[in-house]
């Protein structure tokens, strides 16, 4: 078993074996989720803090449910209703929560590196639930888990990530996870949102959508991150949709067994046609289900769990 980390801060620093350790553990937890009684006592007596300083619905609820399924006590903390509004620093907030003997901190923050910063002085484990435009490790792990479940492997697959790469922490984490496990990753979107510098991460950059999706085994669509963009990066939503959206016509030219993925929230009619989002090749809702299993696995592992063999009991 290749996991002995106290924190999950990013995918970049993980080895392929560590990534596989999470995926294998998640597989066991997914089986737990299919039982009549979905709880296991792996984190009984432990306190998990959801420290979300940036808005989130799916990730926060997924982590909260994952902790509850592991029988942990959960504290939900949102910036809107906290002393951070009164000027309290992130460090002071976290230290005060730790004074309540919290064991695991799940943090989402608009500042890149915030989870790494907290991990340096908190005694508990820190899990990165998304920091700025840097990384979103559990999203990449659940995406990789979903691909492996359908395709049986990651190595040798052609994965195309289509959309706003520049501002996407999901894209960065996915690139690290997929390339470490041997997939060929192609990035595509407007040149303003997909700079060539990403090729330094070991992937291919193209601005030709039809070429990018022709041989793809997986197409992962990303929404336009309007909230992180300092200025308009393309002329209009309509133009983006016609040039880079996954329309029915484009979808018809893809491989018959291509997987359609999206981390959500979906902007229907912009990056993806509604019928394509809901078709039988789409695994978007499965990603949500798998996200719960992956986050249970991560909580279990950072708390010192050994791996899948301990989960089933």
N, C-alpha and C positions, 0 to 999 in steps of 0.2 A: 504494500500500500504506500503510495508516494505522496502523502500529505502530512506535513508537520508544521504548517504555518498557523500563526495566531490570527493573522489578518487576511482579508482579501481586498487589496487596494487597486489592483489592475491585472490585466492579462499579460501585458508586456513582459513582466518579470517571471511569469509561470513557465515551467517546463512542459513539454508535451505530456509527460507522465502525470504531472499534477493536474492538467486539464482533464485527462482521461479518468483520473481518480474521482473528480467531481462528477463527471458524466456517469460513471459506473455506480456511484453512490446514489445519484438522482434516479437511476433506473429502479433501484430498490425502493426508494421513496415513492415513485410513481405507482408501484404495486400497492403500497400502503394506502394511497389515495383512492384505490379502486375497491378497498374493503368496506364492509358495512360500518365498522368503527374505524374512523380515519385517523385517530390520534395514537401517537406513541410517546412514551414518557422520557424521551432522550434528553430534554432540557428542563425536566421538572425541577422547580426550585431556582431556576435561573431567570434573570430579568433582562429583557431585550428592549432597547430604546430605539424607536423609529425617529431619527433626528432629521426631519425634512425641512431644509431652509429654502428649498425651491419647490414650486408646486409639482405635485405628482398625484395621480389617481391609481393607475394600474400597478406601478411598482410598489407604492406604499401599501396598498391593500394586499398585494401578493406576499410581501415580506411579513405583514401583520398576521395573515392567515397561516403562513409557513411556521411562524413562531408559536402560534396557538396550537397548530397540529402537533408540534413537538412538546406541548404542555408547558411552555414558558409563560411567564408573566410579561405583558407587553405594555410599555408606556409610549403613547403616540404624542409626538411633539411637533408642532408646526410653528413656523416663524411668526405667522400672523397673530397668534394668541400668546406670545411669549415676551420675555424681558428683552429679547433681541431688538424688539421695536423700541425699547427704552434706551438702547445703546449698549447693552451688555455684550461683551465680546464672545465669539464662538468658544474660545478657550474657557472662559468663566462659566458659560452655560453648560458645557460638557463636564467641567469639574464639579459643578453643583449636582448634575445628574449622577455622576459617579459617586458622589457622597451618599447617594441613596443605595449604593452597592449594586449598580447595574453591571452586567457581565458582558453584554455585546451591544455595540453601537452601530446602527445602520445609518449612514449619512448620505444625504443628497445635498449638494451645494453648488451655487453658480460659479464659485471660485475654483479654478483648476488647482488640484493639490490639497484641498481642504481635508480629505480623509487621511492623506499621508501626514499632514501636519498634526492632526489629532492623535494618530497612532504613536507619535513620538513621546507623548506624555500621559496618555490614558492607560490605566492598568488593564482594562478590558479589551476585548477584540473589536476591531473596527472593520466594517464592511462598506465598500464604496457602492452606493446606489446611484452613482452618476455625479461626476464633478466637472462643471463647466462644459467645454467642448472637448474634454480630454478622454475619459473612458467611462464605460458602463459595463463592468465585467459580467454581472449576472445575465444581462441581456445577451451578450455574446455566447455565454455558456448555454443558455436555453435555446438559442438559435442553432448552435452546433449540435446540441442534444437532439433537436427536432430533425435536423438534416441526417444525422447518423441513424436515427430510428427509422427513417424512410428509405435511406439509401444503403444502410448497412456499413458505411465507411465514410471517411472524409477525404482520405488520401486519393489524389488523382481527379477529384471532382472539379468541374468548372463552376465557380460561383460568381455571379455578377451582382454587384451592389450598385443600385441605380438611384440617383437623386442628389440631395444636398450632403456631400461628403465633408466639405470644409468645416461645417459647424456641427458635425455629428459625432458625438462620443460613441454611439452605437457602431458606426462604421469603423472607427479606430480599433475598438475592442474586437470586433468581428474579424478585421484584417489580421490582427495578431493571432487570434485563436485558430482561424482557418489555415493560415500559412504555416503555423507551427505544426499543424496536423497533416500538412501535405496537400492542401487544396490549391488550385490555381484561381486566384482572385482577380477579377476585372472590375474596375470602377468606371462608371459612366454618368454623365450629367453635363450641365452647362460648364464651359471652361472656367467661368468665374467661381464655380462651386466645386470643381474637381481639378485642382492644380496638379501639374506634373510631378511636383515634389513628393506626392504620395507613392511614386514608383520606388522611392528609397525604402519603403516598408516591404518591398518584395511583391508588389502587384502590378498589373498592367492598367494604364489609363487610356481610355478612348472616348471620343466625343460622337462616335457613330453608334446610335442606339441599336440599329438592326444587326450590326456586327457583334455588339456586346451580348445580345440575347440569343443569337442564332444557335450557338453550341452550349448554352448554359444548362447545367443540370439543376441549378437553383438560381432564382432571381429574387433578391432581397430589396424591397422598395423602401426608400426613406422619404419622409415628408420634408417639406421646405421649413427650415427652422427660422421662421420670421422673427421670433423673439430674440434670437442671438445675432441676427444680421444688423450691422450698423447702417447699411443703406441697401437699396434695391439691387439685387445681384443679377437680375434678368428683367426684360421689359414688362412682361405681364404674366399672370397666371395662365391665361388662355394660350399664350405662346409657349410657355413651359410645357403645358399639357400636350399640345400638338407635336412638339419636338421631342419630348422625353417621357411623356406619360405612357403607361402600359395600356394601350387601347385594345379593343377586341381584334382589330386587324393585326396589330403587332403580336398579340398573344397567339393568334392562329399560325404564326410563322415560327413558333418556338418548338422545342422538342416535346413529344407527346407525353413524356413523363417528368416534365419540368415541375419543380416545386415553387410555388409563389408564396413569398414570406413578406411580413411587414411588422415592425415592432410596435406600431400604433402610436398615437391615434392616426387613423386613416383619413386623408382628405379625398373623399370619393370624387371622381371626375377630374382630379388634378394629377396625382402621380399614378393613379390606378383607376381603371374603369370599374364601376360597381359590380357588373356581372362577373368580371375576372376575379375581383376580390372574394366573391361568394362561390366560385366554381369548385369542382371537385379536386382540382390540383392545388387549391389554396389551403395552406396549413396555418393560417393566421390565428384561428381560435385554438388550435393545438398548441401553438407557441405559448398562449396564456396558461393552459393546463400544465405544460411542461415547465413553465416558469415557476410554478408553485413547488414542483418536485426538486428543481435545481436549487431554489432558495432554501428549501428544507435541508438539502445536502450541504450547502455552504454553511448554514448555521450549525449544523451537526459537526462538520469538519473543523471549523475554527474553534469550536468548543472542546476539541480534543477527541472527537469521535474517530474511530479507526477506519471505517469503510463499510461497504455494503453488507458484509457478513454480520455486523452488529445491528443492522437496521431492522431486520425481519422479526427480531424477538420482542 
